Amino acid sequence: MSDVSRKTHWERVYTTKGEREVSWFQENPVPSLELIGLAGLSIDASIIDIGGGASRLVDALTKRKIGKITVLDLSAVALDAARERLGDKGTDVKWVVADVTTWEPSQTYDLWHDRAAFHFLTDASGRSAYVGNLKKAVRPGGHVIIGTFALDGPERCSGLPIVRYDAGVLGAILGIEFDLMDSRRHDHTTPWGAVQRFQFSTFRRL
Ligand SMILES: C[S@@+](CC[C@H](N)C(=O)[O-])C[C@H]1O[C@@H](n2cnc3c(N)ncnc32)[C@H](O)[C@@H]1O
């Protein structure tokens, strides 16, 4: 999928569907919060949510006063929705409209979080660009949490083909600079009651 059609797809999704009309909606992002908690971040740690969209993770992190948060997404519409929802509580959040594969990180982060964005990169070139940016952006000692559909999860998401993962395959893609710290499965229930099998893997950069 070209960068243009990818952006068009996501802007259309967030323009035409309400928050609870998308399969990935989570009222409370419990698995991500648990894993971010395990990373033992300091109060001023920098966190980036890759493909954060209109997710409520930023609300939960802001409420708990965890870190300085950046949310990156292809869709300006999604980020505007999150920004509006947060209102005054979101004044310290940085919002970045970019494709993670072509973005130029301008700082480093203590934690990289991605729930259901990486799995859309079905070409090796896109995955390689993603990992290149992850390596530029995550400081040594920093954590990487990647949630994707599991090997027995759905084959499509938002009508697009995806790649399913387990921790071993993700670890091989990230390379030897990253140690696997935690790997777990999570059954996500969509707003209409379907169950989607996810895996969440946490790595630490050496
Ligand atoms: C399935 S949604 C998940 C949204 C959010 N992470 C959550 O858990 O609610 C996938 C998100 O990834 C974003 N996305 C897809 N490909 C992307 C890319 N190459 N760069 C940045 N964002 C991307 C989409 O715009 C969308 O918001």
The ligand as a Gaussian input file, in Angstrom:
#p B3LYP/6-31G(d) Opt

LIG

0 1
 C       -5.903000      -0.374000      14.596000
 S       -5.589000       1.300000      14.870000
 C       -4.973000       1.287000      16.541000
 C       -5.015000       2.663000      17.156000
 C       -4.464000       2.720000      18.589000
 N       -3.106000       2.251000      18.661000
 C       -5.331000       1.967000      19.543000
 O       -4.872000       1.002000      20.143000
 O       -6.495000       2.377000      19.713000
 C       -4.102000       1.542000      13.921000
 C       -3.577000       2.954000      13.971000
 O       -2.315000       3.008000      13.341000
 C       -2.239000       4.143000      12.519000
 N       -1.262000       3.837000      11.477000
 C       -1.339000       2.842000      10.546000
 N       -0.224000       2.824000       9.798000
 C        0.549000       3.829000      10.263000
 C        1.829000       4.326000       9.890000
 N        2.524000       3.775000       8.867000
 N        2.339000       5.382000      10.563000
 C        1.649000       5.939000      11.591000
 N        0.445000       5.511000      11.994000
 C       -0.094000       4.465000      11.335000
 C       -3.655000       4.345000      12.024000
 O       -3.906000       5.656000      11.606000
 C       -4.460000       3.953000      13.250000
 O       -4.728000       5.054000      14.082000

